[in-house]
Amino acid sequence: MTDPTAIQPSELDQLPDRDPEETAEWQASLDAVTQAAGPHRAAYLMRRTLERAEGNGLALPKLLETDYVNTIPTAAEPVVDGDEAMEARITAWNRWNAAAMVTRGAKHGVGGHIATFASAAWLYETGFNHFFKGKESQEAPGSGDQLYIQGHASPGIYARAFLDGRLTEQHLDNFRQEAGGNGLPSYPHPRRLPWLWEFPTVSMGLGPLSAIYQARFNRYLTSRGIKDVSQSHVWAFLGDGEMDEPESTAALALASREGLDNLTFVINCNLQRLDGPVRANFKIVQELEAQFRGAGWNVVKSLWGSAWDELFQLDTTGALVRRLREVPDAQVQTYQTRDAAYIRQDFFGADPALVEMAKLLTDDKITECFHLSRGGHESRKVYAAYRAALAHKGAPTVILAQTVKGFTLGEGFASKNANHQMKKLSTDEFKQMRDLLELPISDSQFVDGVVPYGHPGADSPEVRYLQERRAALGGPAPARRTHALAPLPAPADKAFASFDKGSGSQNVATTMAFVRLVKDLVRDKETGKRWVPIVPDEARTFGMESLFPSLGIYSPKGQTYEPVDRDQLMYYKEAKDGQILNEGITEAGSMADFIAASTAYATHGEAMIPFYIFYSMFGWQRTADQMWQLGDQLGRGFLVGATAGRTTLTGEGLQHADGHSPVIAATNPAALSYDPAFAYEIATIVKDGLRRMYGEAAPGEDSNVFYYLTVYNEPMPQPAKPAGLGIDEGIVKGLYRFNTAESAGLSPVANAPRIQLLGSGTAIHWTLEAQKLLAEEWGVAADVWSATSWTELRRDALEADAALLRGEERVPFVRQALNGAEGPVLAVSDYMRQVPDQIAQWVEQDYSSLGADGFGLSDTRAAARRHFGVDAQSIVVAALAQLARRGEVKASAVKEARERYGL
């Protein structure tokens, strides 16, 4: 058995000790202090020594936690450069109107959240009054700062916009009532309120992740010489409960590794989640401090208000600090709701030194400290923390501000577990709040029990002060600006037309075709620099290594090493002005990159063209929530699902076999989803996408969309683009006839049964093989159609149906395209049948489909396609069965075909 008193081995045993005697003396001194003055004194001296070492530039690991006290002592707080009393009145009005708006809306049953802004009001107001740069800022013209507002705090932001004249009472009364127009969305939704909100945040965890990559993208823009946004600062306001989301902390190391001192997280530590305490038996502030310090962030804690100064001065033994550190969060929450007697007994009674301290404190002092005095509720404390964050260089900063959830809303709200679900205050509670905030609102203004909005007047000192402060900082915030940008010039047709002739005898995967197209487009003198290639550590899989030496991989440090493949033509090249964002194994991080790049036209007034290429299985399936965020934020660009389809990625198996990404993509209204079969289709779609998103959109077209293209990695013959009118229109709208049995040279017999075969993506190749088998072995004439987008066909048909209900005559495009086509229709896809079945109800001919339903499996492509019943022979059997049901071929032909092909 190991002796617990024995000295354990240490990693320091491996290092040379030049003076063991001196080392022993230091250790003995520490032992003596511990024995004479106690362990707390010894720990204090050690920390002071480490602090001095750091100040002298000695390279020592930092402690991951500090005491449960403010980082910035009261004596070191800077003077607030403003009128604190005036700002208190402004904040009071905003608190009132935020609560009034939600309460008034409660009668309509639309809900709303009151407690979050009540806790965080000073965190926002201090920033708006002193720190947050607007779009007209001289330091960051056209960009300002980027503000990620905590979603549940939106009523407070609306209240401030009401005070400064950007919203009316009607707007506030339409909170969460958008359908009739002139309403306000529940949370920060740029698509619903595009002049105010910049960043969607209420899907928890996506805000902090996006903020990090936005700060990083700002550096990217500056480093590449697109625009100098070095003075833009990214502020992300988060809840302590939100930090449970894995996305919230997924990129902390990236932010510190790249020294993003243009980024500040402000975490509102009110110690409560949606249902109860965040860390009931522990301390969330300490946990977050350790997590952020360990990741290399600068940490500023603002926990206690000025009322605590007297208590800390009385703490000559350190007992108060020790007690604060050991009390769990749920008990701190309880103290906020209990009287002084309870706090004396439970908190102070735990230590004799604290019992003596409590004798010097009045009950009012104790309740003031434990009920009211928090660092996040005092502008001076928050101001000091923000100043410290901006002054810190070389690393991002996180501010951990302690607050009370439901602060100023009365005893019925403050720190109650249920306050997130509480949507209104009673009239009496509002009157208590009015008195606490000292607002000039009379009882007579409460008409029929309806709480009034409060406003000091458009020309009041409060409004003038607010507007003057915002003018000095560069205009209102938050604010989104859609800059009047000139359309980007279209790239030369040569880049697109080169695909029209096909690949001849060479087999080419459409993944490679897309990469080749982009390689040509980034050479364009006008728009080439605006492309942002994004890839999550699979560039070589997708054939992108040829872009490495020509474009470079972005790195703020450049390349500080000699790459192992430096003597090769396509070596791994990193550069400070690199164009490629190679993110490592993180689809979430890559999507956050894409969102920042795709919305740069609004955030910074610079149109960027991102394309993000990924394993299709690991894009929509993993990060579909971010695709919704992208749509909400009005992003533009190209998502490319490579190695797409259930059976094209040979041998990889269940979790790599994508048979459903178009289904998920179809649920996103902003996503234009395409499954192109041939290289020329890709070129046509990308060309039209550039026109729609970055050039001259047609009347009625929404430019705020993004494209999802699925491309396959199986080398296949790439045919020439068919001649004839309407091909490009069909490619863009979703369907065109690729050939007929006659044009394919199959020469069917007279009056042969005929069928229409619709295929998409890689399935077109099996369909063409089936066309040949049907003609040569069964005497059936088949026409082959390329269905580039089942989803766009469906959306067009839905719009036609809606038009008919309005009395307009419109025929869906799919019906127009198939008009007069003889025989039944058989649709084939490498995705689950649900994908082609999207159009079934609008096809006038008999319709059936084949697809790859079920889990993927590891095998050869041929075996997988036979397993799912989508290979050429299976298509033939399905086509014969469809014709047999119509009496156009003998029923025995189906049985004969099954036996011949071994099905």
N, C-alpha and C positions, 0 to 999 in steps of 0.2 A: 504494500500500500504506500502511496506517495505521502511524504511528510508535508502537511500544509504549511509548516513554518519554514521549509527550506526555500532558499533563493531560487527562483525559476530562471531558466535560460532566457537570455535577451538577445535581440538582434544586434545590440550594441557590443555584445561579446565578440563580434566579428571584426570590429573596428579597433585600430591601434589606440591604446591609452598611453600617451606620452608621460603622464605623471599620475600613476595610480594613487599615490599618497594624497595628492591634492583632491582627486576625485573622492577619496574616502573622507576627507575633511568636509567637503560640501555635503555629502550624505549625512555625516554626523551632525552638522549644523541643522540640517532639516529635521533630523530625529529629535534634536534638543528642543527646537521651537515647538514641535508637535507635542512633546511631553510637557513642556512648561506652559505654553499658551494655548494649546489645543489645536485640533486639526483644522479648524476654520481659519485661525491666524496663519498657520503654515500654508494653507491653500492660497490665502490672500497674498502672502509674500511671493509665492511661486508665480502667481499671475502678474504681480507687479514686475517681477524679474523678466518674465516673457514679454511683457509690454515694452520694457526698456530695450530688450534685445531686438524686438521688431523695429523700434525707433532708431536703433543704431544700424539697421540694415542687415542684421544677422538672419540667415535663411533657416527659419525654424517652422515646423508645422504649427498651424493656428489651432486654438481650442475651438471645438465645434459649438459649444454653448457658453453663454455668459449668464450672469445672474438675471433674475426676473425683474429687471429695472430698466429705465430708459437708457438708451445708448448715449444720448446727448444730455449732459447735466444741465440743470436749470441755469447755472451761472454761465454756461457756454452758448445759450440760445441767442441767436441774432435778433436784433430789433426788427419787428414787422414793419415794412415800409408801406403802411397804409393806415386807415382809420378803423381800428378794431371794433369800436362801438357801432360804426356804420355797417360794417360787415356782419356784425351780430344781428342787426335789424334786418338786413337783406336775407340772411340765412333763416331767420324766424319766419319771414313771409314765405319763403320757399318750402319750409317744413309744413307750414299750415296748408298751402295750396296743394302740395303733394298728397297730404292726407285727405283733404276735402275732395279732390278729384276722384280718388279711389272710392271714398265713401259714397259720393253722389252716384257713381257708376254702379254701386252695389245694388241699387234698386232695379237695375236692368239685368242683374244676374251675370255680369261679365267679369267679375272678379277684379283682381289687382293686388299689389303687394305694397304694404305701408312700412313694415318694420325695417327693411333693409336700408332704405334711404334715411330713415330716422337715425339709424346708427352711423351712417357714413356721410352725413350732410357736410361736416367740416372737411372731410377728406376731399370732397368735390369743390366746395365753395372756396377753400383756400387756393386750390389750383386754378380755378377760374379767375379769381381776383389777382393772382400774382405770378402764375407760372405758365399756363397753357397757351402756347402761341397759336394765333389764328391764321387763316389763309393769306391775309394781307400783311403778315409780319415782315418787317424789313430783313430780319435775320434769315427767315425761311420763306421767301416769297412763293406764293402759289401752293405751298405744302403745309406750313405750320407744323404743329405737333400732331401726332396721331393718338387719339384717345379711345381706349377700349373700355367702355363703360359697363359696369356690372349690370346684367340684364334686369334684375329685380329692382334696381334703383331708378329705372326710367321715369317714374312719376316725378322724382325730384328734378330731373333734367328738363322735363316738360314744364314744371313749375317755374324754373329759372327762365326758360324761353318765354313764358307768359309774362314774367316780370319785366323782361327787357323789350317786350313788344313784338316778339316773333310769333307768338300764339295768342289766340283770343279765348274768351270764356267758352265760346261755342266749341273750339277745338278741345278744350279740357273736358267739356261735357260729352264729347264724342270719343273719349278714351276707350279703346278696345271696341269701337263701333265704326268699322271702316267701310262696310258694304255700301252705305248710302253716300259715300264720298265725304271729304272734309273731316275725316276722323284721324285718330292717332293709334298706331299699332301698339300692342301690349309692351313690346320690348324693342331694342335697337334693331330695326329692320330697314336697311337702305332701300330695298326694292319697294317698300311700302311708304317710306317717307324720305325720298332721295335727296332732299335739300338739307336735311338735318343729320341723319345717321350715316356714318362711314363704315362701321364695322359691326356685323352681327356677333353677339357674344353670349346669348342666353343658353345656348346648348353647351352646358358647362364643360370646361376643359379646353374648348376650341379657342377661346379668347386668349389665354396665356400662351398657347402654342403659336397662334397666329401673330401675336405681338412680338415674340422672339424673332420669327422669320421676317416680319415686317421691318424690324430694326436692322436685321442682317441685310435685307434687300435694299434698305436705304444706303448702306455701306456699298453694296454692289453697284447701285446706280452711280454713286459718287466715284468709285474706283474705275468704272468703265468710261467715265467722262460723259455720261448721258445727261446728268444734272447734279449739281452740288447740293445735296440735301444733308450736309454734315451738321447743320444747326437744327434739324428736326429732331425732336425727342419723342420717344414712344412711351406712353403711360398706360399701364394695364391695371385696371381696378378689379380685384378678385375677392371672393369670399374664402374664409378659412376652410369651410366645408367643401368648396369647389376644388381645393387642392388634393382631395381624395381621388379625383379623376386622373388616370394615368397620363393623359395628354397634358395635364397642367404642369407636370414636372419632366416630361419626356425630353425636352430640349434644353434643360438648364445648363448642361455641360457645354453645349454648343455656344450658348450666350457668353459664358465665361471664357471658353477656349478662344473665341474670336474677339474678346475684349469689348463687348457691346456696351460701352458706357453711355450710349444714347438710348438706353432702355431702363425704365424703372417699373417694378411691380409694386403696387400698393395693396396689401392684403388686409382686408377689414376683418380683424380677429374679434368678432363679437361672441365667439366661443359656441355658436349654435349653427347646426345644420338646418334642414327643413323640418325635421321631426324632433330634434333634441340636441343635446351637447355634441360638439364635434369630437372631442376626446374626453369623454366623461370622467374617466379615471386617470387621465394623464394631462399633459399640458401641450396644446397644439402649438403655441408660440415657440416653445423650446424645441419641439420636434421640427418645425419649419426652419428655425434658425440653424439647427444642425444640418438639415438637408441642404439648405442654400449655401451655408458656409462650406460644407463638404464639396459642393459643386463649384466653388470658387467665386461666389457672389459676395458683394459688400452687403452687410446686414445692418439695418438701423431699426431699433426697437423703440416705439413710442407707446408706452403702456400706461403710465400714470400721469394724472393731471397735477396741477400746481398745489392742490390741497394736500397732496402726499409729501410735499417738501418738509413740512414740520415733523412728520412721522419719521422720515429718513434721518433727519437731524438728531432725533431722540434715540436712534438705533446705534448706540455706542458699542454694542456687543455683536452686532450682525444677526441678532435673533429674528428681526423683522424680515430681512432679506431671505434667511433660511426658510422661514415660515411661508413666505410668498412662493418660494420655489417648490415647496412640498405639497401645497394645497392643490388638489385636482381642479380642473376647469369646472366641473359640475358643481363643486362646492362654492367656487367664486360666483357662479350664477345664482346659487341659493342665497349667498350673502346680499346680493343686490335686491332681494325681495324680502329680507328679514330685518327685524328691528335691531337697535344698538345692543340690547341686552343679549340677544342671541349671538351677535358677532363678538361681544366681549367674552362670552363663555367659550364659543367654539374656536374662534381664531386666536384671540389673545390668551385664552386660558390654556393653550397648549404648551406654553413655555413660561417659566417664572419671570424671566426678563420682560416678556411681553405683558404679563399681568401688571408689572410695575409701570410699564409704559402706558397702559390703558388707563391707569389711575390719573394720568395727566391730561387725558382727552375727554372732552365733553361728548355727550351722546350725539349732539348735532355734528360735531367734527367727525365722529366715526361714520355716521350715515352719509355725510357729504363725501367722504373718501370712498366708501364702499358702494354707494348708490349712484354717485354722479361723476366723480373725478376720474376720467380716463384720458389717456393721451390722445386718442382719436377724437375727443370732444372739445379740444381746445385749439383754437387757430394758431396760437403761438407755438404749441408743441408740433403741430402738423407743418407749420411754416419752417421750423428748424429742421425737421426731417427732410422736407423737399429740398431745402438749400443744401443739406449735406449730400443728398443724392446727386444733385447736379454738379457739386464740387468734386465728387469722387471720379477719378479717371482710371482707366485701365480695366474696369470690370463693371458689369451691371449691378444695380442696387435693388434690394427688396426692402420695403418698409413694412414692418409688422406693427400695425396700429390697433391697440385694444379699444373696443367700444362696447356699448350695451345695445343689443338688438331691441328695437322699439323705444329708444331713448326719446324722452319728452312726450311720449304718447300716453303716459299715465301708468298707474299701477296695474291696470288690466292688461297692458301690453309688455312692458319692460321685462325682458329676460324670461318671458313665459315660453314654454316649449311649443305651444300652439300658435305663436304669434305670426309665423309665416302664412298660416291659413286664415288668419283673422283679417277681414276685408273692410272693416268699418269701425268707426268710433261712434258712441252715442253722443247726443247733444250735450249732456253733462260733461262727458269726457273732453269734448271739444272746448267747452268753456274753461275747464281746468287747464287745458293746453294753452288756450289764449292767455290766461292769467300768468302761466309760467313763462310764456314767451313775451309777455307784455305788449300784446298787439292791440291796436285801437279798433276792436270789433265789438259792437254793442250787442246786447241780448236781442234787441229789436230786429237785428239783421237775420236772425234765425227764423225765417218765415215757414210756417207749417212744418217745422222740424227739419228743414233743409239747411245744411251748413252753407254759409256764404263763402265765395272766394274773397280773398283779400288782396288789395292792390293800393299802394300809397299814392298812386297817381303818376301819369306819364312824365310829368315835369317835377316829380318829387326829388328831394336830395338823394334818396336811396337809388332811384332809377338812374339819375344823372351819374352818380358815383359808379354804379355797375357798368354803365355804358362807357364811361371814361376809362375805366380800368380795362375793359375789353378793347377799346380803340387803341390804347397804348400797347396792348399785346398782339394787335393785328386782327381785330374783328371778332365776331361772335364765334362761339365754340360750344358744343361740337357743331360742325358744319361740313357738308359735303358739297364740293364744287364740280360740276361737269364743265370742264374747260372747253372753250370754243376752238377745238383743235381742227386744223386742216386735215382732210382725209389723207391717209398715207398713200403715196403713189403706188399703183399696182406694179408688181415686178414684171419684168419682160416676159412675154408669152413663151419665149424660147425654153424657159425652165419647165413649163408645163407641157408644151407641145412635144417635147422630146419623148414623152411617154406614149404618144399617140401611135407610134409605129410598132409598138410591142417589143418583145425581147428576142424575136427570131427563134433560133434553136436553143437559146440559153434559158434554163429554168431559173426563175427569180421569185423569192418570197416577197409578199407585199410589205412585210416589215422592212426588208432591205430597200424596196422601192420608195417607201416613205422617207427613210433616212437619206437616200440619194437625192430626193426632191428637196429636203431641207438643206442638204449640203450645197445645192445650187442656189437656193433662196438666200442663204446667209451671205452669199457673195454679192448680192445686189447692192449697188452703191448707195441707193436711197434708203432702203429699209433693212438691209442685212444686219446692221448693228442692233436692231430692235428685237431680233429673235432671242429668246431665252430658252435654250435647251435644258431640260430638267430630267434627271434620271436617278432612280434609287439604286445605285451600285449594280446595274445590270447592263451598262453601256456596251460591253463586249458581246453579251448575249444578243443584243439588238443590232450589232454591226456598226456601232457608233464610234469605235476606236479611231476611225479615220478622221474624226473631228477633233481629237485631242490636240495634235500638234498645231492645227490651223487656228482653232478657236481658243484653246487653253481652258483649263478647269479653274474656276474662280477660287482663290485662296487669299485671305488678307495678308498672309505672310509670304506669298509668292511660293517659290520652290527652294527650300533651304537644304536640299539634299540632291545627290545625283541619282536619277531614277535608274533602276536596274535594267531597263530596256532602252537606255538613252541612245544606243547605237542602232536602234531599229527605226524604220520610217515612221511608224505610228506609235511613238513612245508616249508615256504618261507625263503630260506637261501641265503643271500648275502655274498660275500667274496671278498677280494682283489685279490685273484687268481681264482675267479670264472670263469667257462668255458662258461656259457650261456650268451648271450647278449640279455636281455629282454628289448626292446627299448621303451616301452610305445606305445602310439597310433600314430605311425609314420611309414608308409610303406616306405616313402622316406628315412628316417633315417636308417631303417633296410636294404634297398637296398644299401645305402652308406657303411654300415658295411660290407655287402656281397662283394661289390667291393673291399674294402680294404683287406679283408681276402682272397678273391679268387685270388688276384694278388700278395700276399706276396712272392710267389716263385720267382718273379722277383724283386719286390721292396726291399726285405730284404734277399732273398736267403733262405727262409723258406717255404716249402710247407704246406699249411693249407687246410683243407677240410671243407668249410662252407656248412651248409644247412640252408636255410631260408624258414620257413614254414609260410604260410599266407592264409587268405581267398582268394581263387583263383580270385574272382571278384575284389578284391582290390589290386591285384598285378600288372598284366600286364595292366589292364585298367588305373590304377593310375600312374604307374611308368615305362611304356614301354620305355620312353626316357632313363631312367637309364639302362634298359636292353640293349639298343643300346650302351650306354656308357660302360657297362660291356663287350659286345662283342668287342668293339673297343680296350678296355684295355687288351684283351686276358685273361679274367678271367675264372676260373675253379671252379666248384662246383655244388651243387644241389639246385635248386629252387623247392619248393613243394607247389603246389596249393591245399590246403585242402578244405574240404566241396565243392568239385568241381562238376560241372554239373548243368544244369538248374533246376533239380527237386529233388536233394538229400538233400537240406537244407530245411527241412520241415517248412512251415509257415513263413519264413523270408521275402519273397517278392521280389519286382522288383530289388532293388539295391544290393541284396545279391545273386541273382540267376545268376550264371555264365554259359552262354551258348556260349561263344565266346573266352575265353582266348586262346584255341589252334589256333584260327584263327590269333590272334595277334602274338602269339609265332612263328607261321609258317613264319611270315615275317622277322624274325631275323635269318640270316644265321648261327650264332654261337649257336643257341638254338636247342638242340635235344629234341623234345617234345614227351612225352609219356602219354598215358591214360590207365594205367594198370588196368586190371579187377580183378586180384587175388593177394594174398599176395606173392605167389612164383614168380610171374612176377616182382613185385617190387624188391625182393631180387636179381633176375637175372639181372635186369637193373642196380641196384646200384653196383653190383659186377663188371659188365662190365664197368660201368662208372669209377669206381676206377682204373680199369686196364688201360683204355684209357687215363684218365686225369693225373693219378699219378703213373702208373706203366709202363709197356712195351706196347706202342702203336703199332699196326700192321703197316706194310709198307703202306704208302699212307694215313694213318689216321692222322687227325689234333687233337692234344692234347688240343689246345686252344679253347675248346668248354665248354658249360655248359648245364646241363640237367634240363628240366622242367617236373616234374611228377605231374599229377593231381591225387588226392586221394579223396575218398568219405567218408562221415561220417555216412553212413547208415550201421548198423550191418547186415552182410549177411554171408551165408555159404562160407567158403573158402575151395575149393576142393584141393585134392592132385594134385601134378604136374603129368601130363600124362607121361606115359612111351614112349620111342621111340627116335629115332635119330632126330636131327634137331630142337627139341623143343626150346633149348636155342637160337639157331641161329634165329629162327622165332620170338622169343620174342624180341630180340635185333633189328632185321631188321624190325619188325612191324607187322607180320602176321603169324599165325600157326593154324592148325585145332585142336580145343579143343576136339571135339568128332564127331562121325557120329550118325545117327539115330540108327544104329545097336549097336554101342558101348555104346550108352546111354540106351540100353535095351528096345527100343521102338518097335522092330520087325515089321517094315512096311510090307505090303503085297507085293507080287511079282509085279514088274513093276510099283510100286507106283510112282506118280509124285515126283520129287526131287527138292529141292531148297537149296541154300547155304546162310546161315544167318551169316553175319559178324557183330560182336558187339564189342564195346570198353567200358572200364571203367564199371560203374555201369549198363550200358545198357545190358551187357552180361547176367545179371540175368533175365531180361524180355525176352531176346532172348531165353534163355534156357526154360523158361516157355512156350513161344510160340512154341518151338520145340515139346514139349510134347502135347500141344493142337492140333497142326497140325497133329501129328500122331494119337492121340486117337480119335479126333472128325472129322477129314477130310481126313484121309488116305494119308497124304502127308509126305514123308520122308524129313527131314531137317538135314543138317550137320551144326554144329556151329563152327565158327572160332572166335578167339580172335584177334582183330586188335589193337595191343598195340600202334602203331604209324602210323596214316594216313599220317603224315607229312614226316616221314622217308621213307615210301613207295613211296611217290610222289618224293622226292629228288632223290632216287635211280632210279626211272623211268626217271626223267629228265636227269640224268647222262647217262643212257643207250641211250636215244635219241641223246644226244650230241656225244656219242661214235659212233653211227651209221653214223652220218654226217661226222665223221673222217674216216669212212671205217672200223670200228671195229664191230665185231658181239657181241652184248650184249643183253640179254633178261632181262627186269625188273623183280625184285624179286617177285613182286605181281603177275605177269603173270606166273612165274615159280611155285609159291605156288599153284595157282588156276588151274594149267594145269590139264586137265582131270576131273575137278570137274563138276558133272552133274547138269544141270538145270540153272536157272537164279541166280543172286546174289542180295540179299537185305541187305543193310548196315544200321545199327541202331546205333544211338549215342544220348547221353544226351546233345549234343551240336547242334548248328544249322547245317543244312544239308550241308552247305558249308564245314564243316570239313571232313565228309566221302567222299564227292564228289571230294575231291582232287585227288582221284585215278581213277575216273570213266573212263577216256579216255584210260587207260591201261588195263582195264578188258575186256577180250574177250567175256565173257558171257553177256547176257542181264543184265543191271545194273539199280537199283533204290535205293533210300535211304529214311530214316526217320530220323528226327531230331527235336530238340526243338527250332524252330525259333520264334522270337518275344520277347516281354518283359516277364520277370518272373512275378509270381503272388504268393500271400499268400494263401496257402491251404495245404491240406495233400499231401503226395507224390503221392498216388494213383490218387487223383483228378487232380493234376498237370500233371501227365503222360497221363491221359485220355484226358485232355485239349489239350496237344501238339500232341496227336496221336502217342505216342511212347510206350504205355504199351503193355503187351503181346497180348491182344485181338486185338489191333490196328495192331500189327505186323502180326498176323494171317490174318487179312483182307487184308493187303497190299500184303502179300505173295500169297494169293489166287487170288488176282487181277492180279498179275504179271503172275501167271501160267495160268489164264483164257485168258489173251492176247495171250498166246502161244498155246491155245487150249488144255492144259493139264488137266484142270479141267473145269467143267461146269460154265458158266457165272452166273448161278443162285446161285452157291455156295457163291459168293461174297455177293449178296443181303441177302442170308440166314444168313451168318455170321454177317453182320452188324446188322441185326434185333436181332439175338440171343444175341449178346454182348451189345446191346443198343447203338450202335455207330451212 
